[in-house]
Amino acid sequence: DYDFFNSIIDGYNTSRKLNKDELISFNILLRAAAVRILVTRLYDYIFHPKNALVVKKDPFEYYNILKWHRSNKAIEI
């Protein structure tokens, strides 16, 4: 959701303005975070013990988030 994403950036900029290098790097950091959670969920989904108390979560939710960040042109300079 571009509106939500832009609201977060605008809100942060009210406290401290992001510089050009930070804006360029921001999308890379968001992709890395999505990959980390995707891999963790995928591992847990594959190697989930039958008697585990934790509920398996869908790894493809973060695959879709990663795809969104790859296509997000909202902060390109």
N, CA, C and O atoms as CSV, one atom per row, in Angstrom:
chain,resi,resn,atom,element,x,y,z
A,1,ASP,N,N,0.847,-1.175,0.000
A,1,ASP,CA,C,0.000,0.000,0.000
A,1,ASP,C,C,0.895,1.242,0.000
A,1,ASP,O,O,1.567,1.531,0.990
A,2,TYR,N,N,0.897,1.959,-1.097
A,2,TYR,CA,C,1.757,3.132,-1.229
A,2,TYR,C,C,1.403,4.226,-0.227
A,2,TYR,O,O,2.290,4.908,0.284
A,3,ASP,N,N,0.116,4.396,0.056
A,3,ASP,CA,C,-0.288,5.435,1.009
A,3,ASP,C,C,0.293,5.172,2.395
A,3,ASP,O,O,0.785,6.090,3.051
A,4,PHE,N,N,0.236,3.914,2.841
A,4,PHE,CA,C,0.786,3.548,4.148
A,4,PHE,C,C,2.295,3.762,4.162
A,4,PHE,O,O,2.840,4.330,5.108
A,5,PHE,N,N,2.966,3.302,3.105
A,5,PHE,CA,C,4.416,3.459,2.998
A,5,PHE,C,C,4.803,4.938,3.029
A,5,PHE,O,O,5.700,5.341,3.770
A,6,ASN,N,N,4.116,5.738,2.217
A,6,ASN,CA,C,4.431,7.170,2.170
A,6,ASN,C,C,4.114,7.865,3.487
A,6,ASN,O,O,4.796,8.821,3.857
A,7,SER,N,N,3.096,7.403,4.198
A,7,SER,CA,C,2.765,7.982,5.511
A,7,SER,C,C,3.891,7.742,6.508
A,7,SER,O,O,4.222,8.623,7.302
A,8,ILE,N,N,4.477,6.555,6.467
A,8,ILE,CA,C,5.596,6.245,7.366
A,8,ILE,C,C,6.792,7.144,7.044
A,8,ILE,O,O,7.402,7.713,7.949
A,9,ILE,N,N,7.127,7.273,5.765
A,9,ILE,CA,C,8.254,8.124,5.361
A,9,ILE,C,C,7.981,9.585,5.744
A,9,ILE,O,O,8.855,10.261,6.287
A,10,ASP,N,N,6.775,10.063,5.462
A,10,ASP,CA,C,6.431,11.451,5.802
A,10,ASP,C,C,6.478,11.675,7.310
A,10,ASP,O,O,6.964,12.709,7.770
A,11,GLY,N,N,5.980,10.722,8.071
A,11,GLY,CA,C,6.018,10.834,9.526
A,11,GLY,C,C,7.432,10.880,10.055
A,11,GLY,O,O,7.742,11.672,10.946
A,12,TYR,N,N,8.300,10.029,9.510
A,12,TYR,CA,C,9.700,10.035,9.938
A,12,TYR,C,C,10.363,11.358,9.585
A,12,TYR,O,O,11.140,11.901,10.369
A,13,ASN,N,N,10.050,11.873,8.401
A,13,ASN,CA,C,10.661,13.130,7.963
A,13,ASN,C,C,10.264,14.316,8.834
A,13,ASN,O,O,10.947,15.340,8.812
A,14,THR,N,N,9.189,14.210,9.592
A,14,THR,CA,C,8.835,15.305,10.506
A,14,THR,C,C,9.789,15.363,11.692
A,14,THR,O,O,10.002,16.431,12.268
A,15,SER,N,N,10.371,14.203,12.066
A,15,SER,CA,C,11.339,14.180,13.168
A,15,SER,C,C,12.746,14.490,12.687
A,15,SER,O,O,13.470,15.283,13.289
A,16,ARG,N,N,13.112,13.850,11.596
A,16,ARG,CA,C,14.447,14.048,11.022
A,16,ARG,C,C,14.357,13.730,9.543
A,16,ARG,O,O,13.908,12.650,9.160
A,17,LYS,N,N,14.778,14.659,8.719
A,17,LYS,CA,C,14.694,14.482,7.275
A,17,LYS,C,C,15.683,13.412,6.823
A,17,LYS,O,O,16.870,13.473,7.146
A,18,LEU,N,N,15.179,12.425,6.068
A,18,LEU,CA,C,16.051,11.409,5.488
A,18,LEU,C,C,16.866,12.032,4.359
A,18,LEU,O,O,16.321,12.749,3.520
A,19,ASN,N,N,18.171,11.759,4.338
A,19,ASN,CA,C,18.981,12.308,3.258
A,19,ASN,C,C,18.911,11.388,2.032
A,19,ASN,O,O,18.313,10.314,2.091
A,20,LYS,N,N,19.512,11.807,0.944
A,20,LYS,CA,C,19.419,11.081,-0.330
A,20,LYS,C,C,19.942,9.654,-0.218
A,20,LYS,O,O,19.304,8.724,-0.711
A,21,ASP,N,N,21.095,9.468,0.423
A,21,ASP,CA,C,21.674,8.119,0.571
A,21,ASP,C,C,20.769,7.213,1.400
A,21,ASP,O,O,20.631,6.028,1.097
A,22,GLU,N,N,20.160,7.760,2.431
A,22,GLU,CA,C,19.242,6.968,3.265
A,22,GLU,C,C,18.011,6.546,2.477
A,22,GLU,O,O,17.551,5.411,2.598
A,23,LEU,N,N,17.482,7.449,1.680
A,23,LEU,CA,C,16.315,7.119,0.869
A,23,LEU,C,C,16.629,6.037,-0.160
A,23,LEU,O,O,15.816,5.144,-0.400
A,24,ILE,N,N,17.809,6.120,-0.763
A,24,ILE,CA,C,18.210,5.119,-1.744
A,24,ILE,C,C,18.379,3.760,-1.070
A,24,ILE,O,O,17.984,2.738,-1.630
A,25,SER,N,N,18.958,3.742,0.119
A,25,SER,CA,C,19.228,2.491,0.836
A,25,SER,C,C,18.001,1.914,1.525
A,25,SER,O,O,17.979,0.726,1.848
A,26,PHE,N,N,16.990,2.723,1.751
A,26,PHE,CA,C,15.824,2.301,2.523
A,26,PHE,C,C,15.154,1.080,1.911
A,26,PHE,O,O,14.817,0.138,2.627
A,27,ASN,N,N,14.958,1.082,0.605
A,27,ASN,CA,C,14.285,-0.029,-0.056
A,27,ASN,C,C,15.107,-1.315,0.044
A,27,ASN,O,O,14.538,-2.398,0.184
A,28,ILE,N,N,16.408,-1.212,-0.024
A,28,ILE,CA,C,17.271,-2.389,0.110
A,28,ILE,C,C,17.133,-2.988,1.510
A,28,ILE,O,O,17.069,-4.208,1.663
A,29,LEU,N,N,17.086,-2.135,2.519
A,29,LEU,CA,C,16.913,-2.620,3.891
A,29,LEU,C,C,15.553,-3.302,4.075
A,29,LEU,O,O,15.456,-4.322,4.756
A,30,LEU,N,N,14.516,-2.743,3.473
A,30,LEU,CA,C,13.193,-3.351,3.569
A,30,LEU,C,C,13.154,-4.707,2.872
A,30,LEU,O,O,12.509,-5.635,3.360
A,31,ARG,N,N,13.834,-4.830,1.741
A,31,ARG,CA,C,13.915,-6.121,1.046
A,31,ARG,C,C,14.642,-7.150,1.895
A,31,ARG,O,O,14.213,-8.300,1.992
A,32,ALA,N,N,15.750,-6.734,2.513
A,32,ALA,CA,C,16.516,-7.657,3.356
A,32,ALA,C,C,15.678,-8.150,4.532
A,32,ALA,O,O,15.732,-9.328,4.884
A,33,ALA,N,N,14.910,-7.260,5.133
A,33,ALA,CA,C,14.048,-7.655,6.248
A,33,ALA,C,C,12.987,-8.651,5.784
A,33,ALA,O,O,12.698,-9.620,6.485
A,34,ALA,N,N,12.410,-8.418,4.612
A,34,ALA,CA,C,11.402,-9.340,4.080
A,34,ALA,C,C,12.011,-10.708,3.777
A,34,ALA,O,O,11.385,-11.735,4.039
A,35,VAL,N,N,13.222,-10.729,3.228
A,35,VAL,CA,C,13.895,-12.005,2.934
A,35,VAL,C,C,14.176,-12.759,4.226
A,35,VAL,O,O,13.985,-13.973,4.285
A,36,ARG,N,N,14.625,-12.058,5.259
A,36,ARG,CA,C,14.929,-12.718,6.523
A,36,ARG,C,C,13.694,-13.402,7.090
A,36,ARG,O,O,13.762,-14.556,7.513
A,37,ILE,N,N,12.577,-12.706,7.103
A,37,ILE,CA,C,11.356,-13.294,7.650
A,37,ILE,C,C,10.830,-14.391,6.737
A,37,ILE,O,O,10.327,-15.407,7.216
A,38,LEU,N,N,10.942,-14.196,5.417
A,38,LEU,CA,C,10.517,-15.221,4.465
A,38,LEU,C,C,11.279,-16.520,4.676
A,38,LEU,O,O,10.674,-17.591,4.724
A,39,VAL,N,N,12.589,-16.440,4.802
A,39,VAL,CA,C,13.410,-17.641,4.995
A,39,VAL,C,C,13.088,-18.312,6.323
A,39,VAL,O,O,12.996,-19.537,6.392
A,40,THR,N,N,12.915,-17.523,7.375
A,40,THR,CA,C,12.562,-18.087,8.679
A,40,THR,C,C,11.223,-18.808,8.621
A,40,THR,O,O,11.095,-19.924,9.123
A,41,ARG,N,N,10.235,-18.183,8.017
A,41,ARG,CA,C,8.911,-18.824,7.917
A,41,ARG,C,C,8.961,-20.060,7.030
A,41,ARG,O,O,8.305,-21.061,7.321
A,42,LEU,N,N,9.730,-19.999,5.959
A,42,LEU,CA,C,9.846,-21.150,5.071
A,42,LEU,C,C,10.495,-22.331,5.792
A,42,LEU,O,O,10.043,-23.470,5.669
A,43,TYR,N,N,11.551,-22.048,6.538
A,43,TYR,CA,C,12.213,-23.096,7.319
A,43,TYR,C,C,11.237,-23.703,8.325
A,43,TYR,O,O,11.130,-24.925,8.431
A,44,ASP,N,N,10.532,-22.856,9.058
A,44,ASP,CA,C,9.570,-23.337,10.051
A,44,ASP,C,C,8.427,-24.104,9.398
A,44,ASP,O,O,7.907,-25.056,9.981
A,45,TYR,N,N,8.034,-23.704,8.204
A,45,TYR,CA,C,6.951,-24.380,7.495
A,45,TYR,C,C,7.368,-25.793,7.074
A,45,TYR,O,O,6.587,-26.739,7.168
A,46,ILE,N,N,8.616,-25.916,6.608
A,46,ILE,CA,C,9.117,-27.213,6.143
A,46,ILE,C,C,9.447,-28.137,7.305
A,46,ILE,O,O,9.103,-29.318,7.268
A,47,PHE,N,N,10.099,-27.629,8.320
A,47,PHE,CA,C,10.583,-28.450,9.427
A,47,PHE,C,C,9.735,-28.279,10.689
A,47,PHE,O,O,10.273,-28.315,11.796
A,48,HIS,N,N,8.446,-28.097,10.546
A,48,HIS,CA,C,7.540,-27.869,11.669
A,48,HIS,C,C,7.219,-29.193,12.375
A,48,HIS,O,O,6.637,-30.084,11.757
A,49,PRO,N,N,7.586,-29.339,13.655
A,49,PRO,CA,C,7.269,-30.573,14.376
A,49,PRO,C,C,5.750,-30.738,14.545
A,49,PRO,O,O,5.022,-29.760,14.706
A,50,LYS,N,N,5.308,-31.952,14.506
A,50,LYS,CA,C,3.869,-32.243,14.619
A,50,LYS,C,C,3.293,-31.790,15.970
A,50,LYS,O,O,2.139,-31.366,16.043
A,51,ASN,N,N,4.091,-31.881,17.025
A,51,ASN,CA,C,3.596,-31.533,18.363
A,51,ASN,C,C,3.954,-30.101,18.783
A,51,ASN,O,O,3.879,-29.771,19.966
A,52,ALA,N,N,4.333,-29.269,17.846
A,52,ALA,CA,C,4.718,-27.897,18.176
A,52,ALA,C,C,3.499,-27.083,18.610
A,52,ALA,O,O,2.400,-27.249,18.081
A,53,LEU,N,N,3.719,-26.204,19.580
A,53,LEU,CA,C,2.654,-25.333,20.048
A,53,LEU,C,C,2.489,-24.103,19.159
A,53,LEU,O,O,1.446,-23.449,19.174
A,54,VAL,N,N,3.515,-23.800,18.396
A,54,VAL,CA,C,3.511,-22.628,17.532
A,54,VAL,C,C,2.766,-22.962,16.234
A,54,VAL,O,O,2.931,-24.045,15.672
A,55,VAL,N,N,1.956,-22.026,15.776
A,55,VAL,CA,C,1.195,-22.212,14.541
A,55,VAL,C,C,2.076,-21.861,13.344
A,55,VAL,O,O,2.770,-20.844,13.354
A,56,LYS,N,N,2.045,-22.712,12.309
A,56,LYS,CA,C,2.784,-22.411,11.087
A,56,LYS,C,C,2.176,-21.177,10.430
A,56,LYS,O,O,0.957,-21.033,10.344
A,57,LYS,N,N,3.052,-20.295,9.971
A,57,LYS,CA,C,2.593,-19.088,9.286
A,57,LYS,C,C,2.979,-19.176,7.813
A,57,LYS,O,O,3.988,-19.781,7.450
A,58,ASP,N,N,2.169,-18.571,6.994
A,58,ASP,CA,C,2.353,-18.635,5.552
A,58,ASP,C,C,3.600,-17.856,5.121
A,58,ASP,O,O,3.657,-16.641,5.309
A,59,PRO,N,N,4.600,-18.538,4.545
A,59,PRO,CA,C,5.804,-17.826,4.098
A,59,PRO,C,C,5.541,-16.950,2.877
A,59,PRO,O,O,6.266,-15.983,2.643
A,60,PHE,N,N,4.513,-17.278,2.099
A,60,PHE,CA,C,4.258,-16.519,0.880
A,60,PHE,C,C,3.739,-15.118,1.150
A,60,PHE,O,O,3.755,-14.274,0.253
A,61,GLU,N,N,3.282,-14.855,2.359
A,61,GLU,CA,C,2.902,-13.490,2.731
A,61,GLU,C,C,4.110,-12.569,2.565
A,61,GLU,O,O,3.985,-11.463,2.039
A,62,TYR,N,N,5.286,-13.031,3.016
A,62,TYR,CA,C,6.489,-12.206,2.907
A,62,TYR,C,C,7.112,-12.278,1.524
A,62,TYR,O,O,7.875,-11.388,1.149
A,63,TYR,N,N,6.805,-13.307,0.766
A,63,TYR,CA,C,7.214,-13.332,-0.638
A,63,TYR,C,C,6.498,-12.210,-1.384
A,63,TYR,O,O,7.100,-11.513,-2.202
A,64,ASN,N,N,5.216,-12.043,-1.096
A,64,ASN,CA,C,4.446,-10.961,-1.727
A,64,ASN,C,C,4.930,-9.592,-1.271
A,64,ASN,O,O,4.967,-8.651,-2.063
A,65,ILE,N,N,5.297,-9.478,-0.010
A,65,ILE,CA,C,5.862,-8.221,0.498
A,65,ILE,C,C,7.188,-7.920,-0.204
A,65,ILE,O,O,7.445,-6.778,-0.585
A,66,LEU,N,N,8.020,-8.937,-0.374
A,66,LEU,CA,C,9.297,-8.770,-1.079
A,66,LEU,C,C,9.054,-8.324,-2.524
A,66,LEU,O,O,9.739,-7.428,-3.016
A,67,LYS,N,N,8.096,-8.935,-3.198
A,67,LYS,CA,C,7.769,-8.524,-4.569
A,67,LYS,C,C,7.306,-7.071,-4.600
A,67,LYS,O,O,7.644,-6.330,-5.523
A,68,TRP,N,N,6.535,-6.660,-3.594
A,68,TRP,CA,C,6.073,-5.273,-3.549
A,68,TRP,C,C,7.256,-4.322,-3.407
A,68,TRP,O,O,7.318,-3.302,-4.093
A,69,HIS,N,N,8.191,-4.648,-2.522
A,69,HIS,CA,C,9.366,-3.777,-2.332
A,69,HIS,C,C,10.229,-3.735,-3.572
A,69,HIS,O,O,10.842,-2.707,-3.862
A,70,ARG,N,N,10.291,-4.835,-4.317
A,70,ARG,CA,C,11.066,-4.844,-5.561
A,70,ARG,C,C,10.455,-3.911,-6.592
A,70,ARG,O,O,11.178,-3.293,-7.373
A,71,SER,N,N,9.137,-3.802,-6.605
A,71,SER,CA,C,8.476,-2.967,-7.605
A,71,SER,C,C,8.186,-1.548,-7.116
A,71,SER,O,O,7.716,-0.716,-7.891
A,72,ASN,N,N,8.460,-1.262,-5.838
A,72,ASN,CA,C,8.147,0.039,-5.268
A,72,ASN,C,C,9.098,1.104,-5.814
A,72,ASN,O,O,10.308,1.052,-5.590
A,73,LYS,N,N,8.534,2.051,-6.520
A,73,LYS,CA,C,9.329,3.154,-7.075
A,73,LYS,C,C,9.054,4.453,-6.329
A,73,LYS,O,O,9.426,5.530,-6.795
A,74,ALA,N,N,8.406,4.353,-5.176
A,74,ALA,CA,C,7.961,5.541,-4.446
A,74,ALA,C,C,9.125,6.392,-3.946
A,74,ALA,O,O,8.971,7.606,-3.812
A,75,ILE,N,N,10.277,5.799,-3.667
A,75,ILE,CA,C,11.366,6.589,-3.098
A,75,ILE,C,C,12.584,6.658,-4.005
A,75,ILE,O,O,13.677,6.993,-3.547
A,76,GLU,N,N,12.411,6.345,-5.288
A,76,GLU,CA,C,13.539,6.494,-6.193
A,76,GLU,C,C,13.854,7.974,-6.388
A,76,GLU,O,O,12.962,8.822,-6.418
A,77,ILE,N,N,15.131,8.253,-6.518
A,77,ILE,CA,C,15.568,9.649,-6.673
A,77,ILE,C,C,16.177,9.825,-8.055
A,77,ILE,O,O,16.612,10.923,-8.403
